[in-house]
């Protein structure tokens, strides 16, 4: 590894190390992570920043996100110019993941619901489909839980697999916390590996760039490793299905989608496209199928986030679902497999805008402050408009 690559690694460590420290500013005030006096003092100091100096904390968040995406773009440029290599890529992805496993999920409470769903099974010997956290009023975890009124919205494979980290946690909260973070963080590494293997097969020249685009993307590092959303596994399902298509393992490709659907049902919507590719593999190029999968998932995300729909595993009625940053796990990883620069530019801007959606929550402490909805709409669509403008202007000057 060259001296320049070592400097970049050090920058990675500093950036995401500081983000990890900052994440503890939002540890729930009712949650005690440790009885160690030094840790208690550290968390209390950080909570003072996050909860009682919100404008300052929000400014720090903005600076961190801007720095992370600036560094991300620099990395992409270096890979595009072939100035850094595979060793740097592997080291960066692994180190970032390891550091962020220790971060507190400061932008989401979903991880705690995963923990409690597993606890319902292991400790209370009940089903998360018929019992809610609220049904166990004496449980001490309820002090820092959110969404205690909901039944599990996840598929049976997720509940089954979540028992692995829960079992390894020995019913101790802090152990459960880290075993779940490690468990979900591993899928981020698996996804980066799958992107690399796929590109080695279909476009070797882009293998490092595409893997960096997924593995070093701050959106995926924060939503997948810090906040530990299980949507990272949906990306695994989609990428594995594509990989098995490429190596002509049709049954495994279909199985990957079915298994993904047993975590979250959305994977199943691309099954017809995979079956068409299997049937007409001599006529349809795999790149075209990837593009169709991307478009179908993109359209589904739009309609899923825009209308009142029935959500399986949640209720028999209509449920309002709005766009969430982690939904981009359903689409953007596929862009890493394509050679379209315009999509890369659009995806970078969209990833940045998605993380800006948290600003009102960090600033005010809730989502109900006037103007929050308008702000989130603007930071979602303005990056899209900017990216399209850049692409169009570049085309004009290059023509």
N, C-alpha and C positions, 0 to 999 in steps of 0.2 A: 504494500500500500504506500502510495507516495506521500510526501510531507503535506501537500495541499489537501489530500484526502483525509489525513489525520486531523488537520485543522477543521475541516468540515465536520468530522465526527465529533470533535470537541464542541463545535457550535450546536450540533444536534443535542448533545448532552446538556449543555447550558440552557437551551431553549425549552426543551421538554422537562428538564429537571425543575426549572422555574415554574412551568405550568403545573407540574405535580404539586409543588409547594403551594401555589396559589389556590389550587382546587380545595384545599382544606379550609379556606375562608368560608366555605358554604356547608361545612359539616352541620347537620341538623342540631339545633340547640338542645334537643332532648336525647341526643345520642352520645354515649361515652365510648369512644373507640378503645381506650386503654386506661388502666389505673396508674400507669407509670407517670410520676410527677412531671418529668420533662416533656413527655408527649402531651399531657393535659395542659401544661402551660403554653406549649406551641400552638395547640388547637385553639385554645381560648384567645390567644393573641390574634390568630388568623380570623376567628369568628368576629372579633371586634372590627376588623377591616371589612369583612363581607356583609355583615348584618347592620353595622352601625356607621359605616362610612361608605355607603353604597356608591355615590358618585365617583369616589377615588377607585374603588374596587372595579367598577364598570370601565373606567378609563384604562386600568391595568389590563382587564380582559381584552379591550379593543387593541391595545398595543401588542399584546401577546398574539392575537389572531392575525393582525397585520404582519407582525414579524414572522409568524409561522408560514403564512402564504408567500411572503416575499422570499423566504428561504426555500420554500417548496418550488417556486418558479425558477430560482437560481439553480436548484438541483436539476430540474427538468431541462434547463438550457445546457447545463454541463453534460447531461446524458445525451442530449440531442447532438451536441458537438463531439461526443465520444471522448471527453476530457476526464471522465471518471469511469471506473470499471465495476465488474461484478463483485469483487471483494468489498468495495465501498458500499455498494447497494445492499448486500447481505448484512453487513455489519450495521448499517444505518437502520434498516428495518427491524432487525432483532433488538438493537439497543433501545430504539424508540419504544418498542413494544414492552420490553422489560421495565423501563422507567415508568411508563404510564400505567402499568398494572398496579403500581403503588399509589396512583392518584385516586382521590375521592370522586365519585360520580356526581359532580357538582351541578350538572345541567339536567339531570333526570333522576327520577326515583324508581325507574323500572327494575333496576337490579334488586331492590329490596322486595319487590313483588315476586321476582324469581325465587329469592331466598325463602319467602314465606310460603309460596306454593309448595316447594319441596318440603318445608317443615310440616305443612298440613298432612302430607303423605307419611313422612317418616315418624313424626312425633305423635300426631293426632290420629293417624290411621284413617284418614278421611280423604275424600276426593275434592280437589280444587274446583271441579266443575259443579259441585253441589254445596261446597262450603267456602265462605269468604273469610278473610282475616278478621272481620268484624264479629264472626261467629265464635271467636275465642277471646273474649273480653279480658281475661286475666293474663294474656300473653304480654310479656314486657316489651316485645318488639313493637307493639302497637303505638308506643310513645313517639316513634319517629317514622312510622309508615305513612304512605299516601295511598289513595285509591283503595281503602280498606273495605269498600262496599262492593267491589266487583268480584265476579267469579273469574277463573282463569280464562283468558281469551286465546291461549296457545294450544297447539296440537298435542296429541298424546306422546309423540316421539320427544318433543321438547321436555315435557314433564318427566318422562322416563329417564332421559339423558341427564337432566338436571339433578337427579338423585346421586349421580357420581360425585360431583363436587360437594353436594350437601352431606353425603356420607363421609367424605374425607374431612369435612369440617367438624365432625363429632359434636354437632349441635351447639357449637360455640360460635357466637356471631362473628367475631373478627376472623376466625379460621374460615367460616363459610364465605365471608366477604372476599377473602383473597383466593380461595379455591375457585369461586365463580369467576373472579376477574381473570385468573390464569386460564380457566377452561374456555372462556369466550375469547381471550386474547390469542389463544392458540389458533383459532379459526382465522384471525387476521393474517397470521403467518402462513397458514395453509392457502389462503386466497392469493397472497402474493406469489407463492410457489406455483399455484395453478396458472396464474396469469403468465408467469415466465415459461412454464412448460407448453402452454397453448401457443404463445408467440414463437417459441423455438420451432414449432411445427409449421405454422402458417406464415410467419413473417419474422425470421430470425434477426434481421437488422433492427427491428423495433423492440426486441425482447427486453433489453435493459430499460429503455425509455418507458415502455408500457408498464413494466413491473414497478418502476419508480412512481409512475403516475398513480397507481393504486396504493402501493405500500407506504409511500411517504406523504400521501394526501392528508393534510391536517383534519379534514372532515372525518375521514375514516379512522384516523388515530384517536380523535376525540369521541366520536359517537360509538366506535367499535371497541376501543380499548379502555378509554377513560369512563364513559357512561355505560359501557358493557351491554349494548343493545343486542338482542339475539338476532336482529336482522342481518348481522354479519354472516350468520349461517345460511340465510337465503342466498346471499352472494356465493357462498360455497356451493350450494345446490346448483345454481345456474352455471357457474364456472366449471364444476365437475361434469355437468351434463354436456357442455360444449367440448370439454377435453375428451370425454369418452366417445363422442361423435367423431372427433378427429382421428382417434386411434381405432375406429371401427368396432367399438364395443357397445353395440346398440342397447342391449339389455341393461348394462350398467348406466348408460345415459338416462334411460327412462327411469331406472331405479333411483337415480340421484334426484330427479324432479319429484318423484313420489315421496321420497324421504323428506325432502325439503317442505313439501306440502303438509307433512305430518308435524312439522315445526310451526310453520305459518302457511296457510292454505294458498297463498298467492302464487307459489311456484307452479302450481298445476295449470295455470292459464297458458303457459308456453308449451305444454305437452303436445298439442296438435302440431305446432311448428317443428318440434323435434321428430315427431312421427312422419311428417312430410319429408323432412331431410333424410330420414332413414330409408323411406320408400323410394325417393328419387335422388339418392346421393350421387348418381352418375351425371345428373343434369343440373342440380342446384349446388352452387359453390357454398362452402361452409361460411365464408365471410358474409354472404347474403342472408344466410339463416341467422347469424349473430346479429346482423342489423335489424332483421325482422323481430327477433326476440327483444332487442333493445326498444324498438318502436312500440311493440305491444305492451311491454312493461311500463314504458313511459306514459302511454295513453291510459293504462289501468291506474297508474299513480295519480294522474290528473283527475280522472272521474271518481276514483276512490276518495280523493281529498276534497272534491267539490260538491258532492251531492249527499243527501241523506240515503244511506244504503243499509241493507241488512248485513251485519258482521257475524260470520260464523263463530261458534264457540262463545259468543258474548250474550246474545239475547235473540229472541224471536222477532223483535221489532226493529225499527229503523234506528240507526245510531249515527249521530253527526261526527264525522271524522274530518279533521283539517290536516293540511300538509305538515309533516314533521321532517326535520333534517335527516333523520336516520332512514327515511323512505328512499333516499338516494342510493342506499345499498342495493336497491332493486334494479338500478339502471347504470349508474356511472362506472361500476367495475367492468361492464361490458364494453364501454367506450375505450378502455385500456387495450382492448383486443383489435381495435379498428385503426385504420391508417388515416382517418380524416382529421386534419389539423383543426378545422373549424369546430369539430365536436370537442376536441381537447380544450380549446380556448373557452368555449361555452361552459364546459364542465368545471373548469377552474373557477370561473366567475360565479357559477351557480353554487359551488361548494362554499365559497367565501360568503356569499349572500345568505346561505342557509345557517351558518354559524352566527351571523349578525342578528338573526331572529331572536336570539336569547337576550339581547341588550335590554329591552324593556323589563324583562323578568329580573335581571340582575340589578337594574336601577331602582325599580319600585318594589320588588319582592313578590309580585303576583302578575297575573296575566290580564287583570280586569281594568288596568289604568286606561283612561281615555286616550285614544290614538294608537294603542298597541296594535290593533288589527291592521290599521292603515300602514304603520311602520313596517310590520312583518310582510305585508304585500309589496311595499316599495323595495325592501332589501332583497326580496325574492326575484322581482321582475326587472328592477334596474340593472343588476348584473347581467341578466339575459340580454337586455337591450344594448348595454355597453359592448358585450362580447359580439353580438351580431353586427354592431356598428364597426367594430375593429375589423372583423372579417370582411365586411363589404368594402371598407376603405382600402384594405390591403389588396383586395382583388382589383379595385379600380386603379390603384397606382402600379400594380404589377402587369396590368393589361396594356 
